[in-house]
Amino acid sequence: MNIILLSGGSGKRLWPLSNDIRSKQFIKIFKTPDGYESMVQRVYR
């Protein structure tokens, strides 16, 4: 199981994706918009 934690802030390592306008917590990682339900399903697997 791999868990990814994206903390707030602009960050430098995810730079073109995260910047001063769009912080990491607002980046879409997965293309499906189902939110918390899919997050729980991924953690459960």
N, CA and C atoms as a LAMMPS dump frame, in Angstrom:
ITEM: TIMESTEP
0
ITEM: NUMBER OF ATOMS
135
ITEM: BOX BOUNDS ff ff ff
-5.0000000000000000e+02 5.0000000000000000e+02
-5.0000000000000000e+02 5.0000000000000000e+02
-5.0000000000000000e+02 5.0000000000000000e+02
ITEM: ATOMS id mol type element x y z
1 1 1 N 0.846 -1.161 0
2 1 2 C 0 0 0
3 1 3 C 0.898 1.233 0
4 2 1 N 0.601 2.165 -0.875
5 2 2 C 1.31 3.441 -0.922
6 2 3 C 0.354 4.544 -0.525
7 3 1 N 0.795 5.395 0.376
8 3 2 C -0.02 6.522 0.805
9 3 3 C 0.705 7.8 0.436
10 4 1 N -0.004 8.722 -0.179
11 4 2 C 0.571 10.005 -0.58
12 4 3 C -0.081 11.096 0.252
13 5 1 N 0.733 11.871 0.947
14 5 2 C 0.226 13 1.72
15 5 3 C 0.725 14.279 1.08
16 6 1 N -0.19 15.11 0.647
17 6 2 C 0.18 16.4 0.078
18 6 3 C -0.151 17.476 1.097
19 7 1 N 0.862 18.088 1.638
20 7 2 C 0.643 19.155 2.613
21 7 3 C 0.374 20.457 1.889
22 8 1 N -0.144 21.428 2.613
23 8 2 C -0.46 22.72 2.013
24 8 3 C 0.786 23.5 1.635
25 9 1 N 0.591 24.567 0.928
26 9 2 C 1.698 25.414 0.502
27 9 3 C 1.963 25.267 -0.978
28 10 1 N 2.726 26.18 -1.504
29 10 2 C 2.99 26.15 -2.944
30 10 3 C 3.986 25.059 -3.304
31 11 1 N 5.032 24.884 -2.534
32 11 2 C 5.999 23.822 -2.786
33 11 3 C 6.866 24.092 -3.995
34 12 1 N 7.993 23.454 -4.035
35 12 2 C 8.907 23.605 -5.162
36 12 3 C 9.013 22.324 -5.97
37 13 1 N 8.806 21.173 -5.346
38 13 2 C 8.986 19.915 -6.063
39 13 3 C 7.857 19.613 -7.037
40 14 1 N 6.687 20.138 -6.792
41 14 2 C 5.567 19.95 -7.728
42 14 3 C 5.344 21.217 -8.535
43 15 1 N 6.398 21.964 -8.783
44 15 2 C 6.298 23.334 -9.255
45 15 3 C 5.366 23.604 -10.423
46 16 1 N 5.416 23.011 -11.576
47 16 2 C 4.449 23.608 -12.488
48 16 3 C 3.01 23.325 -12.069
49 17 1 N 2.804 22.253 -11.31
50 17 2 C 1.442 21.953 -10.857
51 17 3 C 1.032 22.823 -9.681
52 18 1 N 1.93 22.977 -8.711
53 18 2 C 1.598 23.819 -7.557
54 18 3 C 2.439 25.081 -7.61
55 19 1 N 1.806 26.201 -7.355
56 19 2 C 2.507 27.483 -7.362
57 19 3 C 1.839 28.401 -6.344
58 20 1 N 2.118 29.679 -6.39
59 20 2 C 1.546 30.604 -5.409
60 20 3 C 0.033 30.741 -5.549
61 21 1 N -0.493 30.467 -6.725
62 21 2 C -1.935 30.608 -6.96
63 21 3 C -2.682 29.323 -6.6
64 22 1 N -2.102 28.168 -6.915
65 22 2 C -2.775 26.879 -6.706
66 22 3 C -1.896 26.001 -5.823
67 23 1 N -2.307 25.785 -4.565
68 23 2 C -1.509 24.956 -3.675
69 23 3 C -1.791 23.475 -3.868
70 24 1 N -0.961 22.64 -3.262
71 24 2 C -1.009 21.205 -3.501
72 24 3 C -2.344 20.574 -3.152
73 25 1 N -3.008 21.066 -2.126
74 25 2 C -4.26 20.415 -1.741
75 25 3 C -5.364 20.597 -2.77
76 26 1 N -5.177 21.483 -3.754
77 26 2 C -6.193 21.7 -4.785
78 26 3 C -5.814 21.068 -6.12
79 27 1 N -4.727 20.334 -6.176
80 27 2 C -4.297 19.686 -7.419
81 27 3 C -5.103 18.403 -7.61
82 28 1 N -5.605 18.193 -8.818
83 28 2 C -6.311 16.949 -9.124
84 28 3 C -5.266 15.906 -9.496
85 29 1 N -5.188 14.848 -8.703
86 29 2 C -4.227 13.778 -8.976
87 29 3 C -4.881 12.703 -9.828
88 30 1 N -6.097 12.354 -9.476
89 30 2 C -6.837 11.337 -10.214
90 30 3 C -7.884 12.022 -11.068
91 31 1 N -8.2 11.434 -12.209
92 31 2 C -9.099 12.076 -13.156
93 31 3 C -10.565 11.95 -12.771
94 32 1 N -10.893 11.063 -11.847
95 32 2 C -12.294 10.908 -11.461
96 32 3 C -12.661 11.925 -10.384
97 33 1 N -13.825 12.55 -10.493
98 33 2 C -14.213 13.594 -9.544
99 33 3 C -15.009 13.09 -8.341
100 34 1 N -14.904 11.795 -7.994
101 34 2 C -15.78 11.27 -6.95
102 34 3 C -15.279 11.509 -5.529
103 35 1 N -14.171 12.159 -5.356
104 35 2 C -13.736 12.683 -4.061
105 35 3 C -13.46 11.663 -2.975
106 36 1 N -14.092 11.879 -1.804
107 36 2 C -13.781 11.096 -0.608
108 36 3 C -14.089 9.617 -0.767
109 37 1 N -15.129 9.293 -1.49
110 37 2 C -15.491 7.886 -1.644
111 37 3 C -14.369 7.11 -2.319
112 38 1 N -13.81 7.645 -3.402
113 38 2 C -12.73 6.935 -4.085
114 38 3 C -11.469 6.921 -3.236
115 39 1 N -11.251 7.958 -2.419
116 39 2 C -10.087 7.981 -1.539
117 39 3 C -10.194 6.843 -0.525
118 40 1 N -11.366 6.649 0.036
119 40 2 C -11.569 5.569 1.003
120 40 3 C -11.398 4.217 0.323
121 41 1 N -11.895 4.066 -0.888
122 41 2 C -11.743 2.805 -1.608
123 41 3 C -10.279 2.515 -1.904
124 42 1 N -9.502 3.538 -2.27
125 42 2 C -8.082 3.324 -2.549
126 42 3 C -7.328 2.945 -1.283
127 43 1 N -7.647 3.564 -0.157
128 43 2 C -6.978 3.231 1.102
129 43 3 C -7.375 1.83 1.543
130 44 1 N -8.635 1.465 1.335
131 44 2 C -9.127 0.151 1.741
132 44 3 C -8.428 -0.965 0.979
133 45 1 N -8.165 -0.737 -0.321
134 45 2 C -7.491 -1.763 -1.134
135 45 3 C -6.126 -1.936 -0.6
